[in-house]
């Protein structure tokens, strides 16, 4: 018996606005494509089902809601650290 792995993904953009914005979201095959493209372009992929559940309700091009600021900030700070960046470096 094989099981189908149900997957969701939400893409965020940060750096051009003060607050991260949802730029894409998808399920199953489209979610896999989003994740593959992110990795191909060196974009960090965080796996957080609770955060995805909160963000999948946000419209495309809408800023993230305040209730997920802390979760997103933790991920962003980790990504900055991994890339040896500081906030503001992405604007150069």
Backbone as CSV, one residue per row, in Angstrom:
resi,resn,N_x,N_y,N_z,CA_x,CA_y,CA_z,C_x,C_y,C_z
1,UNK,0.838,-1.170,0.000,0.000,0.000,0.000,0.889,1.242,0.000
2,UNK,0.608,2.156,-0.888,1.357,3.405,-0.907,0.477,4.513,-0.356
3,UNK,1.112,5.458,0.248,0.355,6.592,0.769,0.711,7.835,-0.028
4,UNK,-0.269,8.651,-0.251,-0.058,9.918,-0.949,0.325,10.962,0.088
5,UNK,1.436,11.590,-0.132,1.898,12.626,0.786,1.311,13.959,0.331
6,UNK,0.408,14.480,1.109,-0.252,15.746,0.818,0.667,16.864,1.262
7,UNK,1.005,17.755,0.353,1.966,18.799,0.683,1.435,20.166,0.283
8,UNK,1.748,21.144,1.102,1.386,22.530,0.822,2.647,23.374,0.939
9,UNK,2.646,24.496,0.212,3.783,25.411,0.286,3.289,26.842,0.151
10,UNK,3.974,27.740,0.824,3.689,29.170,0.732,5.028,29.875,0.542
11,UNK,5.087,30.762,-0.455,6.310,31.520,-0.720,6.146,32.939,-0.189
12,UNK,7.208,33.437,0.441,7.212,34.799,0.968,8.321,35.605,0.308
13,UNK,8.072,36.891,0.166,9.105,37.819,-0.284,9.324,38.831,0.828
14,UNK,10.598,39.107,1.079,10.917,40.090,2.105,12.094,40.925,1.631
15,UNK,12.037,42.197,1.920,13.140,43.073,1.588,12.707,44.293,0.811
16,UNK,11.672,44.165,0.022,11.182,45.303,-0.755,10.118,46.082,0.004
17,UNK,9.525,45.460,0.981,8.523,46.102,1.837,8.937,45.877,3.285
18,UNK,8.314,46.604,4.176,8.668,46.482,5.596,8.232,45.147,6.187
19,UNK,7.205,44.549,5.614,6.651,43.293,6.117,6.683,42.248,5.006
20,UNK,7.010,40.982,5.326,6.980,39.949,4.292,5.595,39.840,3.643
21,UNK,5.601,39.471,2.367,4.388,39.367,1.571,4.299,37.955,0.996
22,UNK,3.092,37.407,0.953,2.869,36.107,0.326,2.922,36.316,-1.186
23,UNK,3.808,35.581,-1.859,3.950,35.732,-3.303,3.416,34.543,-4.090
24,UNK,3.282,33.398,-3.431,2.748,32.209,-4.107,2.333,31.200,-3.052
25,UNK,1.434,30.328,-3.437,1.070,29.205,-2.560,0.493,28.104,-3.430
26,UNK,0.584,26.883,-2.950,0.066,25.780,-3.733,-0.004,24.507,-2.934
27,UNK,-0.623,23.530,-3.548,-0.776,22.207,-2.937,-0.248,21.143,-3.881
28,UNK,0.119,20.022,-3.314,0.566,18.842,-4.048,1.626,19.151,-5.097
29,UNK,1.359,18.890,-6.376,2.369,19.040,-7.430,2.865,20.480,-7.528
30,UNK,1.958,21.454,-7.396,2.389,22.843,-7.483,3.252,23.205,-6.278
31,UNK,2.921,22.690,-5.110,3.745,22.919,-3.922,5.140,22.335,-4.141
32,UNK,5.213,21.155,-4.705,6.504,20.529,-4.995,7.299,21.376,-5.981
33,UNK,6.632,21.964,-6.979,7.304,22.843,-7.940,7.835,24.101,-7.261
34,UNK,7.024,24.689,-6.377,7.476,25.873,-5.640,8.733,25.566,-4.836
35,UNK,8.712,24.447,-4.151,9.847,24.051,-3.315,11.076,23.771,-4.169
36,UNK,10.878,23.064,-5.278,12.004,22.751,-6.171,12.613,24.028,-6.750
37,UNK,11.784,24.966,-7.185,12.280,26.218,-7.740,13.006,27.042,-6.679
38,UNK,12.471,27.048,-5.482,13.133,27.774,-4.396,14.535,27.216,-4.173
39,UNK,14.633,25.919,-4.063,15.941,25.292,-3.823,16.887,25.531,-4.996
40,UNK,16.361,25.464,-6.213,17.168,25.697,-7.407,17.795,27.087,-7.400
41,UNK,17.073,28.056,-6.854,17.549,29.435,-6.820,18.202,29.814,-5.495
42,UNK,18.473,28.825,-4.654,19.164,29.082,-3.398,18.305,29.722,-2.325
43,UNK,16.996,29.598,-2.462,16.071,30.148,-1.474,15.876,29.120,-0.371
44,UNK,15.964,29.562,0.868,15.790,28.667,1.999,14.356,28.152,2.068
45,UNK,14.202,26.881,2.366,12.880,26.265,2.527,12.762,25.795,3.973
46,UNK,11.811,26.370,4.699,11.545,25.964,6.081,10.288,25.112,6.077
47,UNK,10.314,24.025,6.802,9.146,23.156,6.893,8.470,23.387,8.236
48,UNK,7.350,24.081,8.193,6.605,24.419,9.397,5.113,24.338,9.075
49,UNK,4.500,23.171,9.276,3.095,22.991,8.909,2.147,23.991,9.569
50,UNK,2.416,24.377,10.803,1.538,25.345,11.481,1.634,26.717,10.820
51,UNK,2.830,27.107,10.432,3.007,28.391,9.755,2.350,28.363,8.373
52,UNK,2.516,27.275,7.649,1.861,27.146,6.337,0.347,27.223,6.501
53,UNK,-0.184,26.579,7.518,-1.641,26.620,7.753,-2.118,28.047,7.985
54,UNK,-1.334,28.839,8.689,-1.719,30.230,8.930,-1.559,31.080,7.676
55,UNK,-0.515,30.816,6.897,-0.237,31.640,5.722,-1.052,31.263,4.496
56,UNK,-1.570,30.040,4.446,-2.326,29.644,3.259,-3.651,30.406,3.143
57,UNK,-4.041,31.083,4.197,-5.279,31.880,4.186,-5.031,33.310,3.690
58,UNK,-3.772,33.688,3.546,-3.407,35.042,3.144,-3.433,35.133,1.614
59,UNK,-4.013,36.215,1.107,-4.071,36.421,-0.339,-2.677,36.693,-0.900
60,UNK,-2.496,36.373,-2.171,-1.253,36.675,-2.863,-1.058,38.198,-2.869
61,UNK,0.154,38.647,-2.664,0.552,40.062,-2.591,0.064,40.763,-1.330
62,UNK,-0.423,39.998,-0.347,-0.838,40.568,0.924,0.261,40.338,1.952
63,UNK,0.441,41.316,2.845,1.419,41.166,3.918,0.981,40.085,4.887
64,UNK,1.958,39.464,5.530,1.640,38.417,6.503,0.910,39.032,7.697
65,UNK,0.058,38.251,8.351,-0.653,38.777,9.529,0.275,38.871,10.742
66,UNK,-0.075,39.791,11.631,0.738,40.019,12.839,0.948,38.760,13.671
67,UNK,-0.021,37.868,13.702,0.105,36.680,14.555,1.209,35.722,14.102
68,UNK,1.767,35.902,12.913,2.870,35.031,12.485,4.205,35.776,12.396
69,UNK,4.236,37.045,12.817,5.472,37.829,12.765,6.627,37.112,13.458
70,UNK,6.400,36.613,14.656,7.488,35.998,15.421,8.025,34.758,14.711
71,UNK,7.131,33.899,14.238,7.563,32.677,13.547,8.369,33.015,12.296
72,UNK,7.892,33.976,11.523,8.600,34.369,10.299,9.927,35.049,10.654
73,UNK,9.943,35.865,11.689,11.180,36.536,12.097,12.250,35.532,12.510
74,UNK,11.855,34.474,13.190,12.812,33.435,13.600,13.422,32.782,12.362
75,UNK,12.579,32.456,11.393,13.072,31.832,10.157,13.988,32.797,9.408
76,UNK,13.558,34.054,9.277,14.381,35.035,8.568,15.728,35.246,9.254
77,UNK,15.728,35.299,10.579,16.999,35.513,11.280,17.939,34.328,11.053
78,UNK,17.393,33.146,11.002,18.203,31.949,10.738,18.756,31.990,9.319
79,UNK,17.935,32.392,8.348,18.376,32.479,6.956,19.475,33.531,6.815
80,UNK,19.289,34.688,7.437,20.328,35.718,7.402,21.642,35.156,7.947
81,UNK,21.564,34.470,9.072,22.758,33.903,9.688,23.421,32.890,8.756
82,UNK,22.623,31.999,8.142,23.174,30.988,7.238,23.886,31.620,6.046
83,UNK,23.340,32.724,5.562,23.906,33.384,4.384,24.946,34.442,4.731
84,UNK,25.218,34.637,6.026,26.188,35.635,6.449,25.727,37.053,6.142
85,UNK,24.428,37.275,6.192,23.850,38.582,5.870,23.355,39.283,7.119
86,UNK,23.074,40.550,6.960,22.417,41.348,7.993,21.187,41.976,7.377
87,UNK,20.167,42.287,8.188,18.989,42.955,7.640,19.405,44.208,6.863
88,UNK,18.824,44.358,5.690,19.149,45.476,4.815,20.066,45.084,3.677
89,UNK,20.824,43.979,3.837,21.736,43.520,2.779,20.977,43.153,1.499
90,UNK,19.753,42.698,1.634,18.979,42.259,0.460,18.579,43.424,-0.430
91,UNK,18.683,44.642,0.066,18.274,45.825,-0.705,19.386,46.333,-1.608
92,UNK,20.595,45.829,-1.445,21.738,46.270,-2.261,21.643,45.729,-3.670
